[in-house]
Amino acid sequence: MSPQPLKVGLVGGGKGAFIAQPHQRAIHFDGTRRVTAAALLPDPKEAIEEAESWHYPIKGYPSYVEMIDEQASLPPEERLDYIVVVTPNHVHYDPAIRAVKAGIPVMCEKPLCMELKEAATLVREVRKRQVPFALAHTYLGHWTTRLSRYIVTKGLLGDIRWVDSHYIQGWLASRLEATGQMQASWRTNPKLAGGSGCGGDIGTHALMQLRYVTGQDVTDVSAHLETFVEGRALDDHFTAYAQLSGGGRALIRASQICIGHKNDLGITIAGSKGTLSWKQEDPEKLTIHLPDQPDRVYWRGAFSAGDGFLPKDKKLDALLGEPTIPAGHGEAFHDAYARLHRNFEADVRKYNAKRKFSCDGSEYASVEDGWTGMAFLDACLKSSAKKGAWTRMPKCP
Ligand SMILES: NC(=O)c1ccc[n+]([C@@H]2O[C@H](COP(=O)([O-])OP(=O)(O)OC[C@H]3O[C@@H](n4cnc5c(N)ncnc54)[C@H](O)[C@@H]3O)[C@@H](O)[C@H]2O)c1
């Protein structure tokens, strides 16, 4: 008999919410997971009304506290298999810690929370209770991101000398928050977004992309957090120069004030043997530059290994053999999210069956990666306050 679809609960997602929609599509992508419950809005009455008019049947809860409490009291086979936290940053920690303590797996949006102290508590509780936990850094789910990680960590580019990881947008080039626009309003409010606006919102994606693809950590930062739009309380332009654990250097930069740029996330990795470049707005394509050779452009799924650059290797066979749509039928943002949910589902099923699971950051970002994102923001804020003084990153507890 085929397995029952996993039951997923949403925390947030009502009335014009953004990221809850890609998540719920990605959850339903494979038919093996479905959204069955939600606490969609902060107002209890509105949360129930919104759930009643949701586009497929779900059980609505007046609050995430009631959802998690009730679910925790159910027998394991009736309980939600995991929750997805898609609320603004100030409502990440509380639902996440409640679910972890109740033994319910969590996929949480980035950044992990508001403060490093909260992040440390989450790391401790996740480890203590051995509950699957994922941080939703979407771009790790691109097939080409996985191939990039293989290429760099296998040493095919040689020693990593320099990385430029960036996320450039233009949607906050004027005071959009003054119009009451929902996503801009909370993202520019330190009480709801945290100590860094642009850095927390998209700089953390640039950091995670760098760490995932290179397998290296940032050890020291020299950062400038700047605000170009008058009257804004948080940075809208973020630049961190960084020392990497492997000896190289990196620029991790993000901006929300570059008119015309949409979701311009990209990475360039320069090694002693070659350079890799990738852009999420053209995510099916990965370019490798080797000395004195024409550029090699790898399209998802449209090549075989053993071509003089990519070796014949079982690890690569597994990636190349992944059942997904044939090359040329484009994958993009939703497919990347679906890949994260698919990988997380595998760990949740093992957890349900009381088998060993990994959550080791190789397929989706872990709670430790979430802690590192918070530590990075903390170090960058301290450095920026001292005009870019080099500041050491703490070690994950
Ligand atoms: N991974 C990515 O690519 C990506 C992209 C966008 C946003 N995000 C992250 O996702 C989160 C949400 O961002 P968004 O742009 O979708 O925000 P949004 O403002 O569009 O949606 C937030 C939703 O949470 C609801 N909410 C707020 N407080 C609540 C509470 N106490 N209980 C229940 N619901 C509550 C709001 O009513 C709204 O429905 C943020 O942390 C953001 O950083 C991640």
The ligand as an SDF file (V2000), in Angstrom:
LIG
                    3D

 44 48  0  0  0  0  0  0  0  0999 V2000
   13.0560   31.7190    1.6210 N   0  0  0  0  0  0  0  0  0  0  0  0
   12.6690   32.7280    0.8650 C   0  0  0  0  0  0  0  0  0  0  0  0
   13.0120   32.7660   -0.3000 O   0  0  0  0  0  0  0  0  0  0  0  0
   11.7810   33.7930    1.4430 C   0  0  0  0  0  0  0  0  0  0  0  0
   11.1260   34.6970    0.6010 C   0  0  0  0  0  0  0  0  0  0  0  0
   10.2560   35.6210    1.2020 C   0  0  0  0  0  0  0  0  0  0  0  0
   10.0800   35.6410    2.5720 C   0  0  0  0  0  0  0  0  0  0  0  0
   10.7740   34.7820    3.3460 N   0  0  0  0  0  0  0  0  0  0  0  0
   10.5950   34.7900    4.8080 C   0  0  0  0  0  0  0  0  0  0  0  0
    9.2770   34.3140    5.0930 O   0  0  0  0  0  0  0  0  0  0  0  0
    8.7200   34.9830    6.2070 C   0  0  0  0  0  0  0  0  0  0  0  0
    7.4080   35.6290    5.7900 C   0  0  0  0  0  0  0  0  0  0  0  0
    7.6530   36.5900    4.7950 O   0  0  0  0  0  0  0  0  0  0  0  0
    6.4820   37.0690    3.8170 P   0  0  0  0  0  0  0  0  0  0  0  0
    7.0840   38.0330    2.8670 O   0  0  0  0  0  0  0  0  0  0  0  0
    5.7290   35.9150    3.2960 O   0  0  0  0  0  0  0  0  0  0  0  0
    5.5770   37.8720    4.8660 O   0  0  0  0  0  0  0  0  0  0  0  0
    4.0570   38.3140    4.6640 P   0  0  0  0  0  0  0  0  0  0  0  0
    3.9120   39.5810    5.4100 O   0  0  0  0  0  0  0  0  0  0  0  0
    3.7260   38.2910    3.2240 O   0  0  0  0  0  0  0  0  0  0  0  0
    3.2370   37.1550    5.3580 O   0  0  0  0  0  0  0  0  0  0  0  0
    3.3050   36.9000    6.7440 C   0  0  0  0  0  0  0  0  0  0  0  0
    2.0500   36.1650    7.1800 C   0  0  0  0  0  0  0  0  0  0  0  0
    2.1600   35.8260    8.5510 O   0  0  0  0  0  0  0  0  0  0  0  0
    0.9240   36.1770    9.2080 C   0  0  0  0  0  0  0  0  0  0  0  0
    1.1600   36.3630   10.6450 N   0  0  0  0  0  0  0  0  0  0  0  0
    1.8000   37.3640   11.2990 C   0  0  0  0  0  0  0  0  0  0  0  0
    1.7800   37.1400   12.6340 N   0  0  0  0  0  0  0  0  0  0  0  0
    1.1140   35.9690   12.8380 C   0  0  0  0  0  0  0  0  0  0  0  0
    0.7640   35.2020   13.9750 C   0  0  0  0  0  0  0  0  0  0  0  0
    1.0900   35.6050   15.2090 N   0  0  0  0  0  0  0  0  0  0  0  0
    0.0780   34.0650   13.7860 N   0  0  0  0  0  0  0  0  0  0  0  0
   -0.2940   33.6460   12.5580 C   0  0  0  0  0  0  0  0  0  0  0  0
    0.0210   34.3400   11.4200 N   0  0  0  0  0  0  0  0  0  0  0  0
    0.7100   35.4770   11.5590 C   0  0  0  0  0  0  0  0  0  0  0  0
    0.4970   37.4400    8.4890 C   0  0  0  0  0  0  0  0  0  0  0  0
   -0.8460   37.7450    8.7360 O   0  0  0  0  0  0  0  0  0  0  0  0
    0.7750   37.0000    7.0500 C   0  0  0  0  0  0  0  0  0  0  0  0
   -0.2510   36.1460    6.6050 O   0  0  0  0  0  0  0  0  0  0  0  0
    9.7760   35.9820    6.6510 C   0  0  0  0  0  0  0  0  0  0  0  0
   10.5040   35.4820    7.7260 O   0  0  0  0  0  0  0  0  0  0  0  0
   10.6780   36.1520    5.4420 C   0  0  0  0  0  0  0  0  0  0  0  0
   12.0140   36.4720    5.7800 O   0  0  0  0  0  0  0  0  0  0  0  0
   11.5920   33.8570    2.8110 C   0  0  0  0  0  0  0  0  0  0  0  0
  1  2  1  0
  2  3  2  0
  2  4  1  0
  4  5  1  0
  4 44  2  0
  5  6  2  0
  6  7  1  0
  7  8  2  0
  8  9  1  0
  8 44  1  0
  9 10  1  0
  9 42  1  0
 10 11  1  0
 11 12  1  0
 11 40  1  0
 12 13  1  0
 13 14  1  0
 14 15  2  0
 14 16  1  0
 14 17  1  0
 17 18  1  0
 18 19  2  0
 18 20  1  0
 18 21  1  0
 21 22  1  0
 22 23  1  0
 23 24  1  0
 23 38  1  0
 24 25  1  0
 25 26  1  0
 25 36  1  0
 26 27  1  0
 26 35  1  0
 27 28  2  0
 28 29  1  0
 29 30  1  0
 29 35  2  0
 30 31  1  0
 30 32  2  0
 32 33  1  0
 33 34  2  0
 34 35  1  0
 36 37  1  0
 36 38  1  0
 38 39  1  0
 40 41  1  0
 40 42  1  0
 42 43  1  0
M  CHG  2   8   1  16  -1
M  END
$$$$
